[in-house]
Each structure stands twice: as C-alpha cells, then as structure tokens.
Amino acid sequence: MAAFSQDQFRQFYAVLKFNNTDPKVDTWVTAGDAGFGKNATNTQFWLNYASPNGVWEPNATGSRVQVTRGDIIHKDRIVYAKMSTAGDRPLQRMEVVLNPTLNSGAPIIGQDYLLNFVFTNLNIGGPENQYFKTGASYRARTGDTAAIVYNELADSAKRNFSRESYPYVHVYTDTWDPWTTPKPATSTSTKIIVEEVLQPYARGKRSGNQVPFSMVAAPVIDNGSYVAWGNITNTTATNAKYSPSGRIVADMEWFYLGQRAEQFRFDGYNNFETVYLTDPTASYDSLDIEFY
C-alpha cells in the first residue's frame, strides 16, 4: 500500500495542462487544467486548478469542471521551492560473457555452467528479505561454442523463472530471446543479458517496487583450480527501458487526496467516487513549494 509522510499539511495537484493566463476561477475547463493567479501588487499568488472531483457539467465534448483556488501564498513567506524533472528509473541490467582467461574464452567440456541469483526486497520489502535461486545451468559438451552456451543458459533461465508466480528478470542474449522466439536459436550470440522485470502495480494498493538482484557465475574447474566462468558487467546506466515516475506520482495522488478529503480511499462502501488524473505509465515533472 502507498504510504507517504507529511510534516504539517501537504496539498497535491495533478496538472495536465498549465497556462498562467488561464484558467480563471469560476470558469469551466477540462479537469487537470491549472494556472497561477496573483494580486495587483504581485506580492501574493495562488493556484487556480480544475479538480476532477469538483462541480462538473456534461456537454457535447464531455464533462467540464469548475476552477477552484488554492491557498494564498505570500511571496516573502516561501521557505523552499524546487522544480524536479521526471525521476524515471532505468531498469537494472547485467551482461555476462565467458571469462576470456579460461580456455581462451571457449567453453570447458564437461563443466557445469551455473548462473546463480540473489533477489532482495521481496514481499514485505527490505534487504534482509532474500531469495536465492539457480537461474540457469548447462553442462558444456564436445563441439559447443560460446554462443551455444549463452543460448542454452538463456533457455534454461526461461524455464526456471517460468515457475515463479511473476518473473523477476528477463534473460536473453544479444541476438536471441527464448521468451519470444522458439528454438533453434541463432549461432551469433556474444553475451547473456539479464534485465529487471517491472513488478505488478495497482494504484494505492500494490506499489510494484523494484526487486534488485545480484548474480554469480559459479566456479568451474580449470587445470585443477576453481575459477568463475563468467565476467559480469552492470549496464543499468545505459538501459533505455525504465520504470516510469508515474507509478510514484499516482500513489502520491491517491495518498494525498485521501489526506485532504477521501480518507477511506475506496475502503468498503464508505467512500467518495474519487477521480484520479495521473497515468502510472507516464512520466511527470514536479514543483514543490513550502510556505507559511
């Protein structure tokens, strides 16, 4: 469940369209429209906001809502103000290649190639909640190339993680994805890619928090020594796939509207029919103003 903190009192407004000259108080506009109003001496300002939970009227193009005014803010009583861009988080991504110092980077025949995982922040959350899993395994055979080992490990991971109630990671190679393309696999794979899977989300009920993971390429025997068979590189920073900030913003809208009026938040039958504007799949910038 979404739970946030507040020092004294926090108002939250989901703005879909912003214009300083429009809307005006007591006019009819589309829900989510907003703009700043001010007094004649420019010493005070306020937010004019078209709440989807205000007075509404149906018309030919849909329903319109009435603009209401927020708190009057004295410019000399602002303690803090900050504009923040959308905090989209790139999905965690790791890449695995055969250790080039072992057998010149080729598979060692008869050795078991295991890719072990540790997942944290499961269930009630926290780093102490850990789940250990052998995500993939393959025994190298005569004639195997590095590409074959990569493909077989990716296919093994698909089968192993398919048993979870919901997958935590997506394992594939740079040229073949066993989740979308059946065998035979390509013969040009040069690495294994392991990527975080977005967890299920429900506004205010299930936050879909990240399940971080770490990996270990279990040791194989090379000339009597136990050595990790793979090199693992973290490439999260360059991952174009991301968890949108809309998930957190949607939970904030749910929580703070509840603090303001809808305290039951759809609990049982004692609730208002609250309308939410935020889209959990979208990205949102934010403006925070602290004043007295």
N, C-alpha and C positions, 0 to 999 in steps of 0.2 A: 504494500500500500504506500502511496506517496505521502510523505511527511516532511514538512519543512519547518523552519524556525522563524520567529519574528520577535524583535526586541520590544516594540511598543505596538505599532499597528502598521500593516503593510497593505496598500492597495495594489491591485494588479489589473492592467488593462491590455487586452489583446487587440492590437491595432493592425488592421489590414490595409488601410489607406490613410495617409497623413497629408494634411494641407492646412497651413497656418491661417488661411483666409476663410476656410470652410471646414467643418460645418458650423452653423450658428445654433445657439440654444433655442429650443422650441421649434426648430425646423425638422423636416422629415427626410432622413437619408438612409443609406444602406448600413446595416449592422457592421460595426468594426471601423467605421469612418471616425477620424479624430483630428483635432487641431487645437492649437493654443489660442486662448483669448487673453486680453490684457486690459489694464485700466488706462485712463487718459494720460497719466504721468509716467507710465512704464515702470512703476515700482512693484506692481503685483501682476501675476499671471495665473492661469488655471488651464485645465484640460477640458475641452469640450469633446464629449465622447458619445458615440451612438452604441449603446449597450444592446445586445441581442435579447436581453432579459427585461427591457423597458417596455413602455407602451408601444404597441405596434398596430399597423393597419394594413389590410390586404389591398393590392392594386393590380393593374394589368400585368406588371412585370414581376410581381412577387410582393413580399411583405417589406414594409419600411418601418423604421423605429425612430423614436423621438430622441433628440440630442439632449443630454443632461450635462451639468457642470460638475467638475471635480473640486477638490479643496483649493481655496485661495492660497497661493504661495507668495510670500514676500521675498523679493529678490535678495534682501540683506539678511534673510534668515535661512539661507540654504547652507547646510553643513557639508554636503557631499553630493557630487553629480558625476556620473560616468556613463559613457556610451560604449557598449561592447558589441563586437561583431559576433555572428553566429558561431557557437562553440561546437561545430561538428567534429566528432572524434573519428580518426581513421581506424578501420578495423585492424586488429592485431594480425600480423602476417609474418611467417617464418619461412625460410628457404633452406633446404637440405641438399647437400651434394656429397658424393663419396670422398673420403679422405684421400687427397692426392698422394700422401706419403705412404699409403698402404698398397702394395702390389701395383704401383704406378697408376693408382686410381681405378683399377679394374676390380671386379668382384673376386673374392677369395672362395674358391669352390668348396662346398661343404659347410661353410659358416652360416650361422643364423643371423640375419639382419633384422634387428628389432628396433622399433621406434616407440619409446615409452613416453607417456604424458602424465603431467600433474596439473589438475584443474583446481582453482581456488574460487572462493566467493560463491559457493553453491548453497542452494536452499535458503537458509536464513542470512547468508552472507558472512563476509569476514574471511581473512586469510587463513584462519585456523580450520576452516571447513574445506578439506582437501579430498580430491578423488584421484586415485592412481589407476592408470589404465595402460595396458599394452595395446597401442592403437594399430600397429601394423607389424607383420612378421613375414619373413620369406627366407628360405634356405637356398643359397646360390648353387646352381648346377653347372655342369660342363657346357660350355658354349654361351653362357649368359654374358651379356654386355651390361654396362652401367645403365643404359636405357631400359633394359628388361627389368633390372632390379627396381628402378624408380617406378615403373609401371605396375609391377607386382605389389610393391608396398602401397601404392595409392589404391589399388584394387582391394587389398587386404583391409586397409583403413575404412574403405566404404562399407565392407561387410561388417566390420567390428562396430563402427559407430551407428550403423543402421539399427542396432539393438537398443540404442538409447531412446528414451521417451521423446527427446528432441536433441538433434545433433549439436555438439558444442563447436566442432571445427569442420571445415571443408578441406579435404586432402585431394590434391590432383597434381599433375605435372605441368610443365610449361607448354606441352603440346597435346596433352590428352587428359580428359576429365571423365573418370569412370562413372560419375553420377549422371552424366548426360549422354555419353557415347559408349555403347557396348563394345566388348572385345570383338576382334583383335585390336590392340592398342597400336599407336604409332611407334616407330622404332627410332624416333629422333629426340626423345625426352632427354633433357640435360640436367634436370633438377626436380625435386619434390617441393611443392608449395603447400603450406598449411595455413589456412586463414580462418579467423574467428567467424562464427555464425551469429547473426543477430538473434537474441532470445525473444520469445513471445512477449508482447506488450498489450496491456489494457489500461486505458486512462484511469488513473487514481487507484487501480487495483493491483496491477502487475507491472512493475517498472521496467522489466526486461533488462536488468543490469548486466554489464559485461561479465563474462566468465573468463578471467585471464588464464592463460596456460603457459607452461614451460615444457620443453622436450629434452629427451636424452637419447642419443644414438648409442644403444647398448654396445659394450665392447665385443670385438671378435678376436680370435686368436691369430696372430701373425708372427710366425717364427718363434712360437713359444711365449709370446707376450700378449697381454690383453690390452687392446687399443680401441678407442671409439672409432666406429666405422665411418662416421659422417661428420661433416662440418656444418654447423647450424648458424644462420645469419638472420638477424632481425631486420626486416624491411618494412616495418609498420609505417615509418615516416613518409614513405613514397607510395603508399597504398591509396589509390583513387576511390576505393569503396569506403564508406563511412557510416557511422551511427549518427543520424540527424539530431540536431539540438531540439527539434520539435517534440521529441519524447519528453524531455525535461520540462520544456515550456508548457506542454499540455498538462503535465502533472501539476505544475505551478498554478495554472489557471484553475484546475479542479480544486486544489487545496485552498487558495486564497479567496476564491469566490465562496467557498464553504465558510471561511473565517468571516467573510463580510455578511453573508445572509443565509446561504444554503448549507446550514451546519449538519444536516442529516446526510447530505451528499448521496442521494438515492438509496438510503438505508431503509428498507421496508417500504411502507406506504406513506410515511410521514415526511414527505419531501416536496419541494417545488419542481416544476418541469424546467430545470436549468438548461440553457442552450450554451454550448461551448463553440468558440470560433477557431481555436488552434488546430492545426493539422499535424499529427505526430510524425508524419513522413516528411515534413517541410523543415526549412531552416529559418531561424528568427534572430534578428539583432535585438538588443535590449537597451533601455535607458533607465537608469536608477537615479532617483533624486531623494536625498534625505533632507528634511527641513523641519522647522518647528514654528 
